[in-house]
Amino acid sequence: MPPPHCAFGASRSQAAWVTSAFILPTAILELNFGVVGDLFGRKRLLVLGGFVPAVGELLNATSQNITMLWIGQALAGIGAAALFPSSLAVVAAATPEEKDRAKAVSTWALSISLASAVGPLSSGVPATVADFRWAFAPPVVLGIAVGISCWAPVTDSRAPGGRALDRPGQISIRRPHRPAVGHHRGRRPRLEQPRHRLRPRPRRRGPGGLRDGGAAPPRRCSTWSC
């Protein structure tokens, strides 16, 4: 079974972007989709969060080059970013009691943990036995099942009060942070120098020319500690 970068004639750096194409949209858009669900409806976002990853994974399974694989992974990442906050919001809205909500949220978190453990096995085994394209078959089936199962039973909810799209915040979360002062162009940061240097303490001379009035013989001292 050839790996993707060998099957498509791509380099290893191009193959590394297959994973990044999924992770980046998920990390960047997850918070934004939480606000979108509160404004326009969480059920709609939940259904799209099931169908969009299925479309992306189907594109991955039928990809003919590395570019199609990037696009499919990006679609799957966008769908995952919509699925996570909308599913949690639907669970919280369906359980108004605090005790029931705590149980429901813990079950939701447990399901994510189980999926994180079972998911790599369900995709890795067929990819190892047959072809790497079969690794995208289980997510396609699961995404369609999520979209269909949430179409009718889930009650739509929204909370537009006090919520609005923060366009400057959404733009700034995509921008990389500026490097610290002194770190640009490979230079090390310059340490701040003290404004005042230590000065030697003046010696006290007595009438006889000896230190401290001739009470004791002069002792040797350094320039900085006298």
One Martini backbone bead per residue (centre of mass of N, CA, C, O) as a GRO file, in nm:
protein
  226
    1MET     BB    1   0.087   0.041   0.030
    2PRO     BB    2   0.087   0.352  -0.067
    3PRO     BB    3   0.144   0.649   0.016
    4PRO     BB    4   0.034   0.955  -0.066
    5HIS     BB    5   0.312   1.079  -0.167
    6CYS     BB    6   0.350   0.835  -0.369
    7ALA     BB    7   0.078   0.826  -0.528
    8PHE     BB    8   0.112   1.158  -0.609
    9GLY     BB    9   0.413   1.268  -0.616
   10ALA     BB   10   0.485   1.380  -0.336
   11SER     BB   11   0.609   1.531  -0.085
   12ARG     BB   12   0.650   1.538   0.255
   13SER     BB   13   0.559   1.831   0.294
   14GLN     BB   14   0.289   1.795   0.144
   15ALA     BB   15   0.185   1.564   0.329
   16ALA     BB   16   0.177   1.737   0.594
   17TRP     BB   17  -0.073   1.919   0.487
   18VAL     BB   18  -0.301   1.717   0.536
   19THR     BB   19  -0.324   1.771   0.841
   20SER     BB   20  -0.327   2.087   0.842
   21ALA     BB   21  -0.593   2.120   0.671
   22PHE     BB   22  -0.765   2.026   0.926
   23ILE     BB   23  -0.662   2.181   1.183
   24LEU     BB   24  -0.685   2.483   1.112
   25PRO     BB   25  -0.998   2.518   1.072
   26THR     BB   26  -1.074   2.407   1.348
   27ALA     BB   27  -0.917   2.617   1.529
   28ILE     BB   28  -1.029   2.888   1.395
   29LEU     BB   29  -1.365   2.823   1.365
   30GLU     BB   30  -1.489   2.728   1.635
   31LEU     BB   31  -1.565   3.000   1.773
   32ASN     BB   32  -1.733   3.118   1.538
   33PHE     BB   33  -1.955   2.891   1.532
   34GLY     BB   34  -2.072   2.953   1.808
   35VAL     BB   35  -2.196   3.226   1.723
   36VAL     BB   36  -2.359   3.130   1.477
   37GLY     BB   37  -2.546   2.940   1.639
   38ASP     BB   38  -2.672   3.165   1.822
   39LEU     BB   39  -2.793   3.331   1.575
   40PHE     BB   40  -2.902   3.084   1.348
   41GLY     BB   41  -2.867   2.800   1.471
   42ARG     BB   42  -2.774   2.481   1.590
   43LYS     BB   43  -2.901   2.266   1.408
   44ARG     BB   44  -2.794   2.358   1.138
   45LEU     BB   45  -2.494   2.329   1.220
   46LEU     BB   46  -2.507   2.026   1.293
   47VAL     BB   47  -2.585   1.918   1.015
   48LEU     BB   48  -2.343   2.042   0.866
   49GLY     BB   49  -2.134   1.892   1.056
   50GLY     BB   50  -2.206   1.614   0.907
   51PHE     BB   51  -2.194   1.669   0.588
   52VAL     BB   52  -1.924   1.815   0.529
   53PRO     BB   53  -1.725   1.589   0.613
   54ALA     BB   54  -1.837   1.381   0.414
   55VAL     BB   55  -1.754   1.537   0.161
   56GLY     BB   56  -1.453   1.558   0.225
   57GLU     BB   57  -1.398   1.248   0.253
   58LEU     BB   58  -1.496   1.177  -0.032
   59LEU     BB   59  -1.277   1.343  -0.172
   60ASN     BB   60  -1.043   1.183  -0.052
   61ALA     BB   61  -1.124   0.897  -0.168
   62THR     BB   62  -1.122   1.040  -0.483
   63SER     BB   63  -0.844   1.132  -0.513
   64GLN     BB   64  -0.574   1.235  -0.764
   65ASN     BB   65  -0.438   1.450  -0.571
   66ILE     BB   66  -0.304   1.661  -0.336
   67THR     BB   67  -0.510   1.894  -0.369
   68MET     BB   68  -0.769   1.732  -0.313
   69LEU     BB   69  -0.678   1.651  -0.028
   70TRP     BB   70  -0.672   1.934   0.090
   71ILE     BB   71  -0.967   2.011   0.037
   72GLY     BB   72  -1.098   1.780   0.194
   73GLN     BB   73  -0.967   1.850   0.468
   74ALA     BB   74  -1.084   2.135   0.490
   75LEU     BB   75  -1.382   2.050   0.493
   76ALA     BB   76  -1.358   1.868   0.741
   77GLY     BB   77  -1.263   2.098   0.932
   78ILE     BB   78  -1.514   2.276   0.907
   79GLY     BB   79  -1.715   2.064   1.012
   80ALA     BB   80  -1.579   2.022   1.289
   81ALA     BB   81  -1.608   2.320   1.381
   82ALA     BB   82  -1.930   2.295   1.377
   83LEU     BB   83  -1.977   2.039   1.562
   84PHE     BB   84  -1.868   2.096   1.844
   85PRO     BB   85  -2.034   2.352   1.945
   86SER     BB   86  -2.322   2.257   1.859
   87SER     BB   87  -2.342   1.999   2.030
   88LEU     BB   88  -2.301   2.135   2.306
   89ALA     BB   89  -2.537   2.340   2.282
   90VAL     BB   90  -2.764   2.131   2.253
   91VAL     BB   91  -2.719   1.989   2.521
   92ALA     BB   92  -2.755   2.243   2.703
   93ALA     BB   93  -3.048   2.321   2.597
   94ALA     BB   94  -3.183   2.028   2.675
   95THR     BB   95  -3.059   2.095   2.984
   96PRO     BB   96  -3.165   2.299   3.235
   97GLU     BB   97  -3.062   2.126   3.444
   98GLU     BB   98  -2.774   2.092   3.618
   99LYS     BB   99  -2.761   1.786   3.660
  100ASP     BB  100  -2.829   1.701   3.367
  101ARG     BB  101  -2.604   1.866   3.234
  102ALA     BB  102  -2.363   1.725   3.360
  103LYS     BB  103  -2.423   1.446   3.239
  104ALA     BB  104  -2.431   1.531   2.938
  105VAL     BB  105  -2.145   1.653   2.920
  106SER     BB  106  -1.993   1.397   3.010
  107THR     BB  107  -2.095   1.223   2.775
  108TRP     BB  108  -1.979   1.401   2.552
  109ALA     BB  109  -1.680   1.375   2.642
  110LEU     BB  110  -1.670   1.065   2.628
  111SER     BB  111  -1.731   1.037   2.324
  112ILE     BB  112  -1.475   1.186   2.231
  113SER     BB  113  -1.272   0.993   2.359
  114LEU     BB  114  -1.366   0.738   2.210
  115ALA     BB  115  -1.326   0.852   1.922
  116SER     BB  116  -1.015   0.899   1.956
  117ALA     BB  117  -0.964   0.582   1.985
  118VAL     BB  118  -1.137   0.453   1.742
  119GLY     BB  119  -1.076   0.612   1.482
  120PRO     BB  120  -0.784   0.516   1.403
  121LEU     BB  121  -0.870   0.216   1.380
  122SER     BB  122  -1.105   0.236   1.166
  123SER     BB  123  -0.893   0.364   0.950
  124GLY     BB  124  -0.621   0.197   0.972
  125VAL     BB  125  -0.700  -0.090   0.892
  126PRO     BB  126  -0.800  -0.050   0.594
  127ALA     BB  127  -0.539   0.099   0.503
  128THR     BB  128  -0.348  -0.147   0.555
  129VAL     BB  129  -0.496  -0.371   0.392
  130ALA     BB  130  -0.549  -0.188   0.143
  131ASP     BB  131  -0.612   0.144   0.119
  132PHE     BB  132  -0.589   0.477   0.203
  133ARG     BB  133  -0.887   0.551   0.108
  134TRP     BB  134  -1.034   0.373   0.333
  135ALA     BB  135  -0.994   0.579   0.573
  136PHE     BB  136  -1.257   0.765   0.467
  137ALA     BB  137  -1.514   0.588   0.507
  138PRO     BB  138  -1.610   0.615   0.806
  139PRO     BB  139  -1.658   0.930   0.804
  140VAL     BB  140  -1.881   0.925   0.593
  141VAL     BB  141  -2.086   0.753   0.748
  142LEU     BB  142  -2.091   0.925   1.009
  143GLY     BB  143  -2.180   1.197   0.885
  144ILE     BB  144  -2.450   1.099   0.768
  145ALA     BB  145  -2.567   0.998   1.037
  146VAL     BB  146  -2.565   1.270   1.183
  147GLY     BB  147  -2.740   1.436   0.986
  148ILE     BB  148  -2.996   1.252   0.994
  149SER     BB  149  -3.037   1.229   1.311
  150CYS     BB  150  -3.057   1.566   1.335
  151TRP     BB  151  -3.297   1.664   1.158
  152ALA     BB  152  -3.551   1.593   1.362
  153PRO     BB  153  -3.505   1.546   1.682
  154VAL     BB  154  -3.377   1.812   1.701
  155THR     BB  155  -3.384   2.106   1.877
  156ASP     BB  156  -3.400   2.424   1.817
  157SER     BB  157  -3.154   2.684   1.898
  158ARG     BB  158  -3.108   3.019   2.046
  159ALA     BB  159  -2.879   3.321   2.143
  160PRO     BB  160  -2.879   3.651   2.043
  161GLY     BB  161  -2.833   3.782   2.307
  162GLY     BB  162  -2.542   3.968   2.300
  163ARG     BB  163  -2.476   3.873   2.004
  164ALA     BB  164  -2.187   3.897   1.779
  165LEU     BB  165  -1.987   3.966   1.521
  166ASP     BB  166  -1.631   3.961   1.555
  167ARG     BB  167  -1.438   4.075   1.317
  168PRO     BB  168  -1.167   4.162   1.447
  169GLY     BB  169  -1.134   3.892   1.604
  170GLN     BB  170  -1.145   3.701   1.353
  171ILE     BB  171  -0.893   3.827   1.217
  172SER     BB  172  -0.681   3.810   1.455
  173ILE     BB  173  -0.685   3.491   1.489
  174ARG     BB  174  -0.533   3.457   1.199
  175ARG     BB  175  -0.301   3.616   1.301
  176PRO     BB  176   0.010   3.642   1.362
  177HIS     BB  177   0.229   3.691   1.593
  178ARG     BB  178   0.443   3.905   1.703
  179PRO     BB  179   0.749   3.940   1.765
  180ALA     BB  180   0.970   3.996   1.975
  181VAL     BB  181   1.195   4.197   2.090
  182GLY     BB  182   1.485   4.086   1.907
  183HIS     BB  183   1.371   3.822   1.727
  184HIS     BB  184   1.420   3.937   1.468
  185ARG     BB  185   1.633   3.813   1.236
  186GLY     BB  186   1.783   3.619   1.454
  187ARG     BB  187   1.792   3.792   1.708
  188ARG     BB  188   1.877   3.864   2.013
  189PRO     BB  189   1.786   3.977   2.297
  190ARG     BB  190   1.825   4.274   2.467
  191LEU     BB  191   1.949   4.366   2.750
  192GLU     BB  192   1.889   4.553   3.015
  193GLN     BB  193   2.047   4.825   3.130
  194PRO     BB  194   2.165   4.988   3.377
  195ARG     BB  195   2.152   5.320   3.469
  196HIS     BB  196   2.323   5.261   3.735
  197ARG     BB  197   2.626   5.250   3.868
  198LEU     BB  198   2.844   5.146   4.073
  199ARG     BB  199   2.997   5.306   4.349
  200PRO     BB  200   3.240   5.402   4.538
  201ARG     BB  201   3.309   5.443   4.859
  202PRO     BB  202   3.410   5.682   5.042
  203ARG     BB  203   3.673   5.781   5.222
  204ARG     BB  204   3.772   5.821   5.558
  205ARG     BB  205   3.952   6.088   5.710
  206GLY     BB  206   4.170   6.180   5.938
  207PRO     BB  207   4.399   6.382   6.085
  208GLY     BB  208   4.643   6.156   6.035
  209GLY     BB  209   4.549   6.010   5.750
  210LEU     BB  210   4.371   5.803   5.863
  211ARG     BB  211   4.140   5.587   5.890
  212ASP     BB  212   3.914   5.673   6.117
  213GLY     BB  213   4.123   5.855   6.287
  214GLY     BB  214   4.337   5.608   6.360
  215ALA     BB  215   4.194   5.352   6.498
  216ALA     BB  216   4.280   5.194   6.232
  217PRO     BB  217   4.408   5.022   6.006
  218PRO     BB  218   4.420   4.996   5.690
  219ARG     BB  219   4.217   4.828   5.459
  220ARG     BB  220   4.156   4.628   5.216
  221CYS     BB  221   3.986   4.720   4.911
  222SER     BB  222   3.774   4.739   4.680
  223THR     BB  223   3.623   4.934   4.445
  224TRP     BB  224   3.307   4.833   4.526
  225SER     BB  225   3.389   4.756   4.850
  226CYS     BB  226   3.415   5.025   5.103
   0.00000   0.00000   0.00000
